[in-house]
Amino acid sequence: MRGYAQNPPEPDPSVPRLNLPQVWGYIWPYLWAYKARVIIALLALLAAKGASLTMPWALKHIIDGVDRSLQPEIVLPVAFLLFYGFLRFGSVFFGELRDALFSRVTERAMRRIGLRVFEHLHQLELNFHLSRQTGGISRDIERGTTAISFLMRFLMFNIVPTLFEIIMVAVIFTLAFSPWYALIILVAVSIYIGFTVLTTEWRTRFVREANQADSSTNTRAVDSLLNYETVKYFNNERFEANTYDSFLAQWESAKLKNRLSLLALNSGQALIIALAITGMMFMATQSVIDKEMTLGDLAMVNAYMIQLFIPLNFLGFVYREMRRALADLENMLGLLQRAPRITDRENASPLVIENGEVHFRHVHFGYHKDRPILKDLSFRVAAGHRVAIVGASGAGKSTIARLLYRFYDIDEGRIEIDGQDIRSVTLDSLRKAIAVVPQDTVLFNTSIRENIAYGNPTAPEEAIDRAIRMAHLDDFIASLPNGDKTLVGERGLKVSGGEKQRIAIARVLLKGAPILIFDEATSALDSRAEAAILSAIREVSAGHTSLVIAHRLSTIVDADQILVLDDGKLVEQGSHHQLLQQQGRYARLWALQQSAQD
């Protein structure tokens, strides 16, 4: 069996391309929030760099102090030895102190940015979450927060300090030896930086391709594991393995391109450094032979070259990693730059519930402009009444619930609660006033009690116990060895459909909203479970304005009013008996379902 035919992953054109000034502007507020720590860390950095720059000079005096050609009577240069040891310790100590001080800044920034992305994702509209790829998004966030930490640390403590060190070494060579040493350094550094920038820009597209392949691979793995039962039902383990392997093959190919381009970059950098060191050592050695320099001077030149080119080589690594970090950061910041489509109006006020009456007035809506779902729909749900909505699949029943909860905004018309247009009130107050029992209740992988408490996390224990009793969950919980502390499993797979719906009803009870929506809450249950859930729904609905979306007509015969939808239009309305007497679409649906049960 073949896996899906996969095209190479293409970068998302909606994801913004970033440069360093943009990123610096983004992370600067997080740095400046801890300005005292940042300033002290910079002082520690200067102390570490000062110690490093002084060590070769101290080493020169130690060597010259034991050179018989300069001093026939050798005297151990104790002062310089102790000073050299102090500098060696100081360069490490101040570097570690800098890291310790700055780590709090980076970790807090990662925390705040991660929280900001998490909150932003919850603010995005339902349509985004229906089309999202959870595995890829989680990997984008993980890479993005890591990239922020990397950029904060290395922008502050590697790029600028290394450039400063290059300039200082060039000045020291000019003053102590010859301008030719400084010229070689500056030419080599210029060529090195130019080569690094150009080559890294060239290979950044391979980094993006590898990131895209990595996200796609993770997305496919998560999707397959979440649908474990479906895979097993159709014996498609091999199909899933082949499909996953096709994604891994793309990732492998992208990583190979990445690795080969890195080989070219590292080799070119090594060649530039080798040529510069060879040229400078040739000049220094010749000067020693000509007695223009001492052995200490030669050691000093060598030490400075090592001290210079090791961080320069590291600077190349840092620049490469910065470009990779920018590519990692692009997807995460792309999420942050995605503006929510459903938001509060500028002058939005809290919803004021007086009776809980719901009114749809000439509502038009379509998920796509060329495919309308609801067409001039008008109806009223009186306060405290239970209204059912029925119709064929695709008639727009569940869409009504989504529009009332304002997961989407309507194209035309008005939806009112107690005379207030729901678009003119705050989303928070609107959604607090509505509680939903969905068709497919998805539970968190925690205990039964914690899932119920999710309806109102601040509710007292007595209120949770009361919700359990009202949802008729107490007998079920009593039969479990761990009671309400029993874990329900991922997505609630360890409890039956009926018990999941009872948990959902208990959660709705705990929320205490005046308006209730039951979105085909019994469609997946057997007759016995359905009867029990219906009884619980009737009890819960008492005194509330309730909207019941149903497929099986037998579940809503006692509704105060029944609305019959067809192709997004209201074609009939009335009580069960009134609609049967009309001998219209509802009567035909009723007869069809009754005959199917016989």
Secondary structure, DSSP 8 states (H G I E B T S, - for coil): ------------TTS----HHHHHHHHHHHHHTTHHHHHHHHHHHHHHHHHHHHHHHHHHHHHHHT-TTT-SS----HHHHHHHHHHHHHHHHHHHHHHHHHHHHHHHHHHHHHHHHHHHHHHS-HHHHHH--HHHHHHHHHHHHHHHHHHHHHIIIIIHHHHHHHHHHHHHHHHHT-HHHHHHHHHHHHHHHHHHHHHHHHHHHHHHHHHHHHHHHHHHHHHHHHTHHHHHHTT-HHHHHHHHHHHHHHHHHHHHHHHHHHHHHHHHHHHHHHHHHHHHHHHHHHHHHTTSS-HHHHHHHHHHHHHHHHHHHHHHHHHHHHHHHHHHHHHHHHHHHS--SS---TT-B----SS--EEEEEEEE-SBTTB-SEEEEEEEE-TT-EEEEEESTTSSHHHHHHHHTTSS--SEEEEEETTEEGGGB-HHHHHHTEEEE-SS----SSBHHHHHHTT-TT--HHHHHHHHHHTT-HHHHHTSTTGGG-B--GGGTTS-HHHHHHHHHHHHHHHT-SEEEEESTTTTS-HHHHHHHHHHHHHHHTTSEEEEE-SSGGGSTT-SEEEEEETTEEEEEE-HHHHHHHTSHHHHHHHHHHHHH-
